[in-house]
Amino acid sequence: MTDVQAVSRPATRVRGVLFDRDETIAYTDTGVYREVAVWAAREYGLDPRVVGQALQAQWAAQEDPAQVGGWWGLRSEADEAAYWERYAQELAARLDLPAERLGLLLQEWPYERYMKAYPAARGVLEALRARGVKVGVLSNTLPSIGVTLDAIGLGDVVDVAIASCSLGVHKPERDAYLRSADLMELPVQEILFVDDKPENVTAAREAGMRAALIDLRHGTPGALHDLRDVLELV
């Protein structure tokens, strides 16, 4: 169970649940890095350890998405396509390969292939919709959020998928929540927001939403530790 620090409880009915994506309904499967490294070693004749290190170093270089050339400034899928072209060029340089040869790697192993849905996610989203509750996803991510949700098998059970890049504002900015409520066509007070980052949960509450902190790694006392607990809050 959760405590009052994990969940805010306005007296309004919940008509929509707005989930974060990463570490809430989906996660990055680090095992895919090994699969990609082995594939690239065969394709390019490289040491798989070198490939794996280059992949992780390249993604780590994007750790601050607001940096010059980072992905927070992307607004459209065309912007994102150009971003991935630059990404491929930088990764090719790390591997000492011509950029045109590396294009195949990104075609075979696009961003969404690194992601998996948590086992309970689909059942929870289906149960919410069966109750007439609208399901949304708000993630600080690239414009192609719909592609990633389809790839992990959740796209058809999400009513509104919102990428912060497409909004032009990112959690925990207040407008990210207010504009998401507009897109869900619900008042903010009728939305339950679920996220793994305390600062995002706090900001959602300050914007008027009901909000719950989730930690599926079981490291945060008082947080939800099972996606199915969300159903008890609706």
Solvent accessible surface area in square Angstrom, and as a share of the most:
residue,aa,sasa,rsa
1,M,193,0.86
2,T,31,0.18
3,D,66,0.34
4,V,124,0.71
5,Q,149,0.66
6,A,2,0.02
7,V,3,0.02
8,S,25,0.16
9,R,142,0.52
10,P,53,0.33
11,A,115,0.89
12,T,57,0.33
13,R,164,0.60
14,V,9,0.05
15,R,97,0.35
16,G,0,0.00
17,V,0,0.00
18,L,0,0.00
19,F,0,0.00
20,D,10,0.05
21,R,1,0.00
22,D,53,0.28
23,E,46,0.21
24,T,0,0.00
25,I,0,0.00
26,A,0,0.00
27,Y,63,0.24
28,T,66,0.39
29,D,37,0.19
30,T,90,0.52
31,G,13,0.13
32,V,4,0.02
33,Y,30,0.11
34,R,165,0.60
35,E,91,0.41
36,V,0,0.00
37,A,6,0.05
38,V,75,0.43
39,W,37,0.13
40,A,0,0.00
41,A,18,0.14
42,R,174,0.63
43,E,74,0.33
44,Y,22,0.08
45,G,69,0.67
46,L,44,0.22
47,D,55,0.28
48,P,57,0.36
49,R,174,0.64
50,V,71,0.41
51,V,0,0.00
52,G,12,0.11
53,Q,124,0.55
54,A,10,0.08
55,L,6,0.03
56,Q,104,0.46
57,A,43,0.33
58,Q,1,0.00
59,W,81,0.29
60,A,56,0.44
61,A,45,0.35
62,Q,18,0.08
63,E,144,0.64
64,D,79,0.41
65,P,22,0.14
66,A,70,0.54
67,Q,73,0.32
68,V,158,0.91
69,G,48,0.47
70,G,9,0.09
71,W,27,0.09
72,W,69,0.24
73,G,55,0.53
74,L,11,0.06
75,R,109,0.40
76,S,47,0.30
77,E,107,0.48
78,A,76,0.59
79,D,55,0.28
80,E,11,0.05
81,A,56,0.43
82,A,42,0.33
83,Y,5,0.02
84,W,46,0.16
85,E,112,0.50
86,R,101,0.37
87,Y,17,0.07
88,A,9,0.07
89,Q,104,0.46
90,E,87,0.39
91,L,0,0.00
92,A,3,0.02
93,A,79,0.61
94,R,112,0.41
95,L,9,0.04
96,D,133,0.69
97,L,24,0.12
98,P,65,0.41
99,A,37,0.29
100,E,143,0.64
101,R,109,0.40
102,L,0,0.00
103,G,23,0.22
104,L,67,0.33
105,L,1,0.00
106,L,38,0.19
107,Q,139,0.62
108,E,74,0.33
109,W,21,0.07
110,P,38,0.24
111,Y,43,0.16
112,E,34,0.15
113,R,110,0.40
114,Y,27,0.10
115,M,10,0.05
116,K,78,0.33
117,A,28,0.22
118,Y,36,0.14
119,P,134,0.84
120,A,27,0.21
121,A,0,0.00
122,R,90,0.33
123,G,44,0.42
124,V,1,0.00
125,L,0,0.00
126,E,76,0.34
127,A,31,0.24
128,L,0,0.00
129,R,95,0.35
130,A,91,0.70
131,R,119,0.43
132,G,60,0.58
133,V,8,0.05
134,K,60,0.25
135,V,0,0.00
136,G,0,0.00
137,V,0,0.00
138,L,0,0.00
139,S,2,0.02
140,N,39,0.20
141,T,2,0.01
142,L,3,0.01
143,P,14,0.09
144,S,15,0.10
145,I,8,0.04
146,G,33,0.32
147,V,68,0.39
148,T,1,0.00
149,L,1,0.01
150,D,100,0.52
151,A,61,0.47
152,I,22,0.11
153,G,37,0.36
154,L,2,0.01
155,G,20,0.19
156,D,93,0.48
157,V,7,0.04
158,V,17,0.10
159,D,63,0.32
160,V,27,0.16
161,A,45,0.35
162,I,6,0.03
163,A,2,0.02
164,S,0,0.00
165,C,0,0.00
166,S,59,0.38
167,L,15,0.08
168,G,27,0.26
169,V,24,0.14
170,H,10,0.05
171,K,7,0.03
172,P,67,0.42
173,E,81,0.36
174,R,132,0.48
175,D,71,0.37
176,A,0,0.00
177,Y,0,0.00
178,L,56,0.28
179,R,104,0.38
180,S,0,0.00
181,A,3,0.02
182,D,105,0.54
183,L,92,0.46
184,M,1,0.00
185,E,140,0.63
186,L,16,0.08
187,P,56,0.35
188,V,31,0.18
189,Q,80,0.36
190,E,33,0.15
191,I,0,0.00
192,L,0,0.00
193,F,0,0.00
194,V,0,0.00
195,D,0,0.00
196,D,34,0.18
197,K,96,0.41
198,P,77,0.49
199,E,93,0.42
200,N,6,0.03
201,V,4,0.02
202,T,67,0.39
203,A,12,0.09
204,A,0,0.00
205,R,71,0.26
206,E,120,0.54
207,A,4,0.03
208,G,32,0.31
209,M,3,0.01
210,R,25,0.09
211,A,0,0.00
212,A,0,0.00
213,L,22,0.11
214,I,0,0.00
215,D,21,0.11
216,L,35,0.17
217,R,172,0.63
218,H,123,0.55
219,G,62,0.60
220,T,48,0.28
221,P,125,0.79
222,G,19,0.19
223,A,2,0.01
224,L,3,0.01
225,H,54,0.24
226,D,42,0.22
227,L,4,0.02
228,R,144,0.53
229,D,33,0.17
230,V,0,0.00
231,L,35,0.17
232,E,113,0.51
233,L,11,0.06
234,V,53,0.30
